[in-house]
Amino acid sequence: MTNNSMYSRFGIGEKVLAFAEPILQELSPRFAETDRIAEYNQLKVIRAMQEAHVGEANLMGTTGYGYDDIGRDGLEETFARAFCTEDALVRPQITCGTHALALALMANLRPGDGLLYASGAPYDTMEEVIGIRESAGSLAEYGISYSQAELDGEGRLSPENIRAALRDNTRIAVIQRSRGYSGRPTFTVEEIGACIRFIREIRPDITVMIDNCYGEFTEEREPSEVGADMIVGSLIKNPGGGLAPTGGYIAGTRICVENAARRLTSPGLGREVGATLGVLPSLYQGFFLAPTAVASAMKGAMFAAGAYGALGFEVSPGVTDLRSDIIQSVTFGNPEGVIAFCQGIQAASPVDSYVVPQPDDMPGYDSQVIMAAGAFVSGSTMELSADGPVRPPYTVFMQGGLTWPHAKLGVLKSLQLMLDRGIIHL
Ligand SMILES: *Cc1c(COP(=O)(O)O)cnc(C)c1O
């Protein structure tokens, strides 16, 4: 049985396969480079686990207070070593990326301090954390002021705008690495490093924090290796490797991490409490698998960029652009494209493949949204998923894919649906 005849069982015909063939050929040097980065990061993670002396006993969890949890301590040491930081807080009690970011900020800011976003408007969910959108319990309510440095005309970090947005009371400057669901480019670790050096030159007293969501293991270095005091992210994105069922991390200087631990639990208890129950094997194994899972997701993103770019749709990043996150956008210019894309991704899923996603109203959105996710972990965007608001310019965002063959199937299936519905012609 050939691969092509297996694809035909998914309704994917010769036309789509023949169209994909030269695109995949052309991508092969990029895939080789992606594999090389994954290999480097795999070694980094294994080395970190060995240096942290991870043994079978680390995989047992604790209950109750969670005192003397050697598995939790070993996991935190593993993250700190892999991310080249003094310390790390890695906990299932950190519920998501937004929580990890909010925790890091609330723990390291005091009333009267200022927060600066150096990378323009923050990810949507941070608006209520900061108090840009009024919200009970926001940083604003605790007397923390906010300023924002807009990006330059090309969507790059702007030293001039950062200089102008710095205040005497600025305590923390945040750089959001990934574009999230905005139109700007993602910042490479190199660019982030240059920006940190610039901030340090004028204000060496400022703590620099990176929203590292979607960025982990896409490059050989993390922002913590180019001067960031803290990097923060979610375990149901890259560093959970698809296996972590929940959790978030904060890795950075001892003082920043210690403050976060005291805020997560309480002063006096800090990191000494927090039962890990049964999740440690998934958190360790997920971190172990993360570099290759990220590579698979990146290949899927590149394939989507190659295929839809060749069909004349606007893709971002472009097929040859450097990548520093796992997100790919495709702009279709019509609702049918967004819908077919998401339905194709869903139809390729191992879970819920028989569900056909439809655009619907969502709280917090001013237009209908369509989402495709057939995931083992609910809401996991390390697993192949796609979504987009159904409004002009009709852009869909795709991310994740734990294995390259699955990501490939998702893109092929979306192409086939587009062809069947006359949205594209091959
Ligand atoms: C996903 C994401 C967040 C928020 O994470 P959640 O887990 O969805 O709360 C914050 N910033 C960026 C850049 C993200 O991609």
The ligand as a Gaussian input file, in Angstrom:
#p B3LYP/6-31G(d) Opt

LIG

0 1
 C       -1.213000      32.235000      23.823000
 C       -0.542000      33.482000      24.166000
 C       -0.763000      34.127000      25.396000
 C       -1.777000      33.666000      26.391000
 O       -1.751000      32.334000      26.666000
 P       -3.074000      31.526000      27.098000
 O       -2.494000      30.204000      27.466000
 O       -3.985000      31.469000      25.933000
 O       -3.653000      32.217000      28.273000
 C       -0.053000      35.273000      25.638000
 N        0.814000      35.770000      24.749000
 C        1.048000      35.191000      23.559000
 C        2.027000      35.796000      22.607000
 C        0.372000      34.022000      23.235000
 O        0.611000      33.445000      22.052000

